[in-house]
Amino acid sequence: MSSKEIVKLLRANTGERDLHTVFGDFCSMSAAALRNRFDPHGHNEREEQYERTRERYSEAQWKRFAEALGAVTIELATEPRDVLGEVYMQLEIASRDQGQFFTPYSVCQLMAALQVPDAAEQLQTRPFLTVYEPACGAGAMVIAVAQELTSQGVDCSTQLHVTADDLSTTAVAMSYIQLSLLQIPAIVNHRNSLTLEHFDAWPTAAHALGGWDRKLSMPLAG
């Protein structure tokens, strides 16, 4: 199933709600479902919000949401890339007033190759690499960096940690979904990277289960 098929599923859920709302609800529910599988902190609050959102949709619509998330999972496993960014742009719901435009993944791949050409050399003096993305969007740049590192022989589940920020709650959810499904250790922050106003933090399962809070608290060599 391609990103176009995911778009069709989400378009089919419009009616009482516009496409922008449908996509935002899909992302928020999917992110909450992924996080609640492993994280007890704030579990009940997220579950309650999930149920309030789900109640606005029929059973058939909810099943399309579940099918869409399954399709995103398969697409990321088959060809790791910014799947949700593709979907977002194909839905044509980007807000030009807010500057919401996701960089094409091919451009991100080129930038990643230029930014991390010597990962193996860096890992000779440190146990892992860190990446910070101050305006992550759907996570395209992070995904491209992870794929570039993988091509260089880096195990991104143990040798990479990502911190990603965005002011948009939908962007935070998009990044969280994709980095979670790609098993990348990360904390996705709902934060204004300019003013440093912080609202929420979303650790991926790979971050929590990999003991990254402890690893990050230890001084790096080199």
Protein Blocks (a to p, Z undefined) as FASTA:
>chain_A
ZZklmmmmmmmmgcjbcfklmmmmmmmmmmmmmmmmmmmghklmmmmmmmmmmmmpcfkl
mmmmmmmmmmmmmmmmmmgcdfklmmmmmnopacfknopacddfklmmmmmmmmmmmlmm
mmmmccbdcdddfblonommmmmmmmmmmmnopafklmcccddddfblklmmmmmmmmmm
nopacddddddfknopafbdcddfklmmnopmmmmmpcceZZ
